[in-house]
């Protein structure tokens, strides 16, 4: 990875960008939805979105990426599709919302590509990082929550609520183990941006921690002219 990247580029946007990351079944979507509801109650102008998807084009890319029928998809093709989805998402949804001074919450972002494609698919972190920085114009989150949970626990959670795994969820256990270790490495590499949380805790306890960090961020940004 290129040292020094992974934090906000000052002066380029008015809003606040927060992402949620983790292995399959880690609870990141639940936490994003809880934060979204809380911010709405606080009368914060907030947008919640996801990757892959989040745009009309992105939903079609998502369908291709997650369809188990495409077992032959090459890791480089997979990496490029995720980057294409992200490019459309950034320029159609995320950047306009940030430029308007909104808080943007996103379920997965660049860190997912670094963990899943960069490490688990062995495409290489540096190449994946360079590609994604290029297509997003170096747009990184202000804050990232990593829901850390043993990958087997996450997969068990999914088994209880899903009849069938998608193409990414259905990868071998070794793949999910590598994703988990990659996320932990990223948390060590970006300790200021990435807040690592115990995904095995009760959702309410995790949400309390999330709100503590978000409140601090919004207070800090309000002092420098951003929303909050």
HULINTA-V888042 format. One record per backbone hydrogen bond with DSSP energy under -0.5 kcal/mol. CO is the residue of the C=O (numbers start at 1). NH is the residue of the N-H. E is the energy in kcal/mol with one decimal. If there is no record, write none. Layout:
((CO:NH:E) (CO:NH:E))
//
This chain:
((1:3:-0.7) (2:5:-1.4) (8:10:-0.8) (9:12:-1.3) (14:227:-0.6) (16:18:-0.5) (16:104:-3.2) (17:142:-2.7) (17:143:-1.5) (18:106:-2.1) (19:145:-2.7) (20:108:-1.9) (21:147:-2.7) (23:26:-1.7) (27:31:-2.1) (28:32:-2.4) (29:33:-2.4) (30:34:-2.2) (31:35:-2.4) (32:36:-2.7) (33:37:-2.3) (34:38:-2.0) (35:39:-2.8) (36:40:-2.0) (37:41:-1.9) (38:42:-1.4) (39:44:-2.7) (40:43:-1.7) (44:46:-1.1) (45:103:-2.6) (47:105:-3.3) (49:107:-2.1) (55:59:-2.1) (56:60:-1.1) (57:61:-2.0) (58:62:-2.9) (59:63:-2.0) (60:64:-1.6) (61:65:-2.7) (62:66:-2.4) (63:67:-0.8) (66:68:-0.6) (66:167:-2.5) (67:70:-1.8) (69:71:-1.4) (70:73:-1.4) (74:78:-2.7) (75:79:-2.4) (76:80:-2.3) (77:81:-2.3) (78:82:-2.2) (79:83:-2.0) (80:84:-2.4) (81:85:-2.6) (82:86:-2.3) (83:87:-2.6) (84:88:-2.1) (85:89:-2.2) (86:90:-3.0) (87:91:-2.2) (88:92:-2.2) (89:93:-2.4) (89:94:-2.1) (90:95:-3.2) (93:97:-1.7) (94:98:-2.5) (95:99:-3.0) (96:100:-1.3) (97:102:-2.5) (98:14:-0.7) (98:15:-1.4) (98:101:-1.8) (102:16:-1.5) (102:104:-0.6) (103:47:-2.8) (103:105:-0.5) (104:18:-3.1) (105:49:-2.4) (106:20:-2.2) (106:108:-1.1) (107:51:-2.4) (109:112:-1.3) (109:113:-1.0) (110:114:-2.2) (111:115:-2.3) (112:116:-3.4) (113:117:-1.2) (113:118:-2.7) (114:119:-0.9) (115:120:-2.3) (116:121:-1.3) (117:123:-2.4) (118:124:-2.0) (119:122:-0.6) (124:128:-2.1) (125:129:-2.9) (126:130:-2.7) (127:131:-2.3) (128:132:-2.3) (129:133:-2.6) (130:134:-1.9) (131:135:-2.3) (132:136:-1.4) (133:137:-0.6) (133:138:-2.5) (134:137:-0.7) (138:140:-0.9) (143:19:-2.3) (144:146:-0.6) (144:195:-3.3) (145:21:-3.1) (145:147:-0.7) (146:148:-1.1) (146:197:-3.1) (147:23:-0.5) (147:149:-0.6) (148:199:-2.7) (150:153:-0.8) (150:154:-1.9) (151:155:-2.4) (152:156:-2.0) (153:157:-2.0) (154:158:-1.9) (155:159:-2.3) (156:160:-1.4) (157:161:-0.8) (158:161:-0.9) (158:162:-1.8) (166:170:-2.3) (168:171:-1.4) (172:175:-0.9) (172:176:-1.4) (173:177:-2.4) (174:178:-1.9) (175:179:-2.0) (176:180:-2.3) (177:181:-2.2) (178:182:-2.3) (179:183:-2.3) (180:184:-1.9) (181:185:-1.9) (182:186:-2.4) (183:187:-2.3) (184:188:-1.4) (185:189:-2.0) (186:190:-2.5) (188:191:-0.6) (190:194:-2.7) (193:144:-2.7) (193:195:-0.6) (194:196:-0.6) (195:146:-2.6) (195:197:-0.5) (197:148:-3.1) (197:199:-0.9) (198:201:-1.7) (202:205:-0.6) (202:206:-2.2) (203:207:-2.6) (204:208:-1.8) (205:209:-1.7) (206:210:-2.6) (207:211:-2.8) (208:212:-1.9) (209:213:-2.0) (210:214:-2.7) (211:215:-2.6) (212:216:-1.7) (213:217:-2.2) (214:218:-3.0) (215:219:-2.2) (216:220:-2.3) (217:221:-2.7) (218:222:-2.2) (219:223:-1.2) (220:224:-0.5) (221:224:-0.9) (221:226:-3.2) (222:225:-0.8))
//
